[in-house]
């Protein structure tokens, strides 16, 4: 009967599916040129890729919705709409460069910001026109006719 086969690590040492121990910890390493073990000294996992930076798209969508829904509060809605447009543009640029994964969300924030800004400007024009027409109608002498007539 022939002897049992000998593994590359020596007799009686089975891997059992586990990774090999690092070089110099009681295991024989197959060496390459220069006496270094194959694969180099071992640097571990290559590391995870950086998480996408989606904050600008989320901020643009949130501010755009606030601007579009709250256009009645036109001084606030104008500022919030402008911020939504800025953040949406930055978020869209990051998505096209590959730094973010929510290009559609940034685009939706940009569109909502533009819509909210337009609604807020129209509301501002309406309020100013109503205030000026109310000022003209209050300048009468009590006889029912305006002072200009």
Phi, psi and omega per residue, in radians:
X1 nan 2.296 -3.128
X2 -1.321 2.737 3.112
X3 -1.195 2.757 3.132
X4 -1.142 2.657 -3.134
X5 -1.157 2.576 -3.126
X6 -1.768 2.298 3.140
X7 -1.336 2.871 3.118
X8 -1.102 -0.347 -3.120
X9 -1.599 -0.007 -3.141
X10 1.955 2.952 -3.092
X11 -1.250 2.459 3.024
X12 1.406 0.026 -3.137
X13 -1.895 1.833 -3.133
X14 -1.849 2.533 -3.113
X15 -1.403 -0.543 -3.110
X16 0.954 0.498 3.089
X17 1.470 0.004 3.139
X18 -1.546 2.690 3.097
X19 -1.149 2.687 -3.112
X20 -1.201 2.603 3.094
X21 -1.216 2.672 3.136
X22 -1.061 2.749 -3.133
X23 -1.046 2.312 3.062
X24 1.661 0.083 3.126
X25 -1.932 0.898 3.025
X26 1.481 0.094 3.133
X27 -2.042 2.590 3.086
X28 -1.466 2.282 3.130
X29 -1.842 2.403 3.031
X30 -1.256 2.201 -3.044
X31 -1.781 2.570 3.097
X32 -1.781 -2.771 3.129
X33 -1.109 2.393 3.117
X34 1.484 0.085 3.095
X35 1.433 0.005 3.110
X36 -1.424 2.524 3.100
X37 -1.161 2.636 3.103
X38 -1.032 2.439 -3.135
X39 1.592 -0.025 3.122
X40 1.341 -2.976 -3.080
X41 -1.254 -0.182 3.109
X42 1.501 1.956 -3.100
X43 -1.855 0.096 3.105
X44 1.390 -2.757 -3.113
X45 -1.208 2.570 -3.111
X46 -1.263 -0.194 3.126
X47 1.714 2.667 -3.128
X48 -1.468 2.591 3.057
X49 -1.193 2.731 -3.126
X50 -1.142 2.493 3.112
X51 -1.198 2.561 3.141
X52 -1.159 2.565 -3.131
X53 -1.648 1.579 -3.037
X54 -1.750 0.180 -3.048
X55 -1.139 -0.650 -3.101
X56 -1.186 -0.691 3.115
X57 -1.146 -0.715 3.114
X58 -1.143 -0.760 3.125
X59 -1.127 -0.702 3.137
X60 -1.105 -0.765 -3.134
X61 -1.169 -0.743 3.135
X62 -1.097 -0.842 -3.132
X63 -1.194 -0.608 3.104
X64 -1.137 -0.711 3.101
X65 -1.169 -0.743 3.111
X66 -1.079 -0.711 3.136
X67 -1.164 -0.733 -3.107
X68 -1.248 -0.639 -3.120
X69 -1.397 -0.668 -3.067
X70 -1.711 0.590 -3.096
X71 -1.170 -0.289 3.109
X72 -1.132 -0.585 3.037
X73 -1.530 1.177 -2.918
X74 -1.040 -0.586 3.101
X75 -1.108 -0.695 3.129
X76 -1.286 -0.708 -3.091
X77 -1.135 -0.558 3.104
X78 -1.160 -0.802 3.141
X79 -1.130 -0.792 -3.115
X80 -1.161 -0.650 3.101
X81 -1.131 -0.709 3.102
X82 -1.121 -0.723 3.096
X83 -1.119 -0.669 3.119
X84 -1.122 -0.680 3.112
X85 -1.140 -0.753 3.140
X86 -1.125 -0.870 -3.122
X87 -1.145 -0.614 3.099
X88 -1.145 -0.690 3.091
X89 -1.146 -0.743 3.120
X90 -1.155 -0.758 3.127
X91 -1.128 -0.653 3.107
X92 -1.169 -0.699 3.110
X93 -1.132 -0.696 3.101
X94 -1.135 -0.653 -3.130
X95 -1.195 -0.648 3.121
X96 -1.249 -0.482 3.089
X97 -1.436 -0.198 3.136
X98 1.658 0.084 3.140
X99 -1.473 -0.170 3.129
X100 -2.460 2.760 -3.111
X101 -1.968 0.111 -3.058
X102 -2.079 0.984 3.130
X103 -1.125 -0.623 3.103
X104 -1.165 -0.655 3.107
X105 -1.168 -0.700 3.093
X106 -1.159 -0.674 3.097
X107 -1.151 -0.715 3.093
X108 -1.112 -0.678 3.073
X109 -1.137 -0.670 3.089
X110 -1.107 -0.780 -3.140
X111 -1.170 -0.772 3.104
X112 -1.113 -0.652 3.106
X113 -1.127 -0.736 3.100
X114 -1.129 -0.783 3.111
X115 -1.082 -0.771 3.117
X116 -1.135 -0.656 3.109
X117 -1.150 -0.752 3.105
X118 -1.102 -0.785 3.118
X119 -1.090 -0.703 -3.124
X120 -1.188 -0.673 3.106
X121 -1.175 -0.715 3.068
X122 -1.089 -0.694 3.108
X123 -1.148 -0.687 3.094
X124 -1.095 -0.759 3.123
X125 -1.117 -0.685 3.120
X126 -1.131 -0.785 -3.128
X127 -1.128 -0.741 3.138
X128 -1.166 -0.705 3.129
X129 -1.179 -0.639 3.097
X130 -1.213 -0.637 3.123
X131 -1.204 -0.669 3.138
X132 -1.278 -0.616 3.095
X133 -1.268 -0.540 3.078
X134 -1.245 -0.570 3.087
X135 -1.191 -0.620 3.110
X136 -1.227 -0.652 -3.100
X137 -1.343 -0.298 3.131
X138 -1.507 -0.083 -3.075
X139 -1.715 0.922 3.072
X140 -2.020 2.905 -3.038
X141 -1.665 0.201 3.096
X142 1.662 -0.128 -3.121
X143 -1.585 0.025 -3.137
X144 1.659 -0.172 3.118
X145 -1.921 2.567 3.123
X146 -1.339 2.812 -3.087
X147 -1.211 -0.425 -3.113
X148 -1.330 -0.393 -3.088
X149 -1.505 nan nan
